Amino acid sequence: NAGVTQTPKFRVLKTGQSMTLLCAQDMNHEYMYWYRQDPGMGLRLIHYSVGEGTTAKGEVPDGYNVSRLKKQNFLLGLESAAPSQTSVYFCASAGLLNYNEQFFGPGTRLTVL
Amino acid sequence: AQKITQTQPGMFVQEKEAVTLDCTYDTSDPSYGLFWYKQPSSGEMIFLIYQGSYDQQNATEGRYSLNFQKARKSANLVISASQLGDSAMYFCAMREFGVTGGGNKLTFGTGTQLKVEL
């Protein structure tokens, strides 16, 4: 039981490049989330999903797209990376019944030059 | 207005002493939940404790307790008998059940960096 995993752990991009972050959970959770963490700003919600095939915008969605084609996976895409997207990205998931706890992945540190 | 406010960027406490980390929140939703997470230097987010807005008693989990004062809209985390391993960043978060769109989304505060000293 791996919980929530994120791929990759680190990435360096040049401005304008694209990439996809993968989040996978093996707990059969309905809810999945992408957050970004910046110094002094806590975690901010980018996008989230309440089930397979659904996505919704969070607090800071601009510049990102997401997809949830399979229940266990939640992908975060950056189509044209910008230095402002340098951050640590966390994925989280929560169950439908026991939604009082969000389980977090280990994070992805992304640097955009 | 900030939904979650943590006014202490950094705190120091001596080992074995208790420490209180402050958190105030702002919501008009009568149904909400409050959370505390710990983030050690390794970076992972660790769930500590949860308090529902209708819970009559303060939540406790081992050495962690949540001092919930609903009228003052505060949800302070109390760590008793601090240990060196408690040194970490601590985040307060809130979920508003009545927010349109559901999804059980969390809003986080900016965090408090706790340092436990010998």
Interface residues (C-beta under 8 A of the other chain):
Chain A: Y31 Y33 Y35 G40 M41 G42 L43 R44 L45 Y48 S49 V50 A56 G58 E59 V88 F90 A92 A94 Y99 N100 E101 Q102 F103 F104 P106 G107
Chain B: I4 G33 F35 Y37 G43 E44 M45 F47 Y50 G52 F91 A93 G101 G102 G103 N104 K105 L106 T107 F108 G109 T110 G111
